[in-house]
C-alpha cells in the first residue's frame, strides 16, 4: 500500500497542483510511470520463458536433464 499511496512523487504532484483537476491528472500520470517498469523488466522475461520454453523452462525434471543436464532447471541458460 505504501508504494502507491504514500509515495513522494504522487504526494508532491497532488499537493503542488494548481487545482483539483491538475492534482488528479498528476497522480494518474505518476501511476502510469510507476507501472512502466513492469513492462520494461518483467514482461520481456515472461515472453522469453514462453518463446524459449525448451531452453529456459522445464515442465518436468526429465526434460531438464535432456535439455541442460540438470534436473533442477535450466536457469543458468537465461543469463
N, C-alpha and C positions, 0 to 999 in steps of 0.2 A: 504494500500500500504506500509506503514512503517513497518508492521510486516514482510513482505517478502523482501523488497528492501534495507532497511537501518538497518537491524538487525546486531548487533555487531558480532555475530558468523559468519555470512555469509561474512561480510566485512573483518573480520580478516583472514578468510580462503582464500579469494581472494587476499588480499594484502600480506599475508605471504607465498604464494606458490612459489615453485621453478621456475615454468614456467606456460604458459597459460593452458596447459592440466591439471596440478595439481590444478589450480585455478578453472577450470570448474568442475572437479571431486569433489573438496571440497565443492563447492556451491551446487552441486546436492546432496551430502551426507547430508549437513546441511538441505536442503529442505526436504529430506526424514525423518530426525529426527524431523522436525517441524510438519510433517503430522502424525507421530506416536501417539501423544496424542489423536487425533481424534478417532483412532481405539481402544485405551485403555479406553477412558472415554465415548465417545458419542455412539459408536456402541453397547456396552452392554445394554445401556438404550433403544435404539431403538429396539433391539432384544427382550428385556423383554416386551416392550409395545406390540409387535406383538404376542409373545407367551402367555402372560397372559392378554389378552385383556379384559376378564371379570372382573378381579380384579383391574386393573390399568387404563385402558382406557374405557371410556363410550361413545358410539356413540350418545346417547340422554339422557336427564335428567331422563326419566322414568327408564331406565336400571340402571342408577347410584343409584337411590333411591332403586331399587330392590336389587342391589348387596352390597351397602355400606351405605345405609340410609342417603345419602347426594346427593342432586340434582346438586350440583356444581362440583362434581368429587370425585374420589377415590384416590387423590394424597397422602394422608397420609398412604395408604397401601403400597406405593412404598418405604417408608423409614423405 
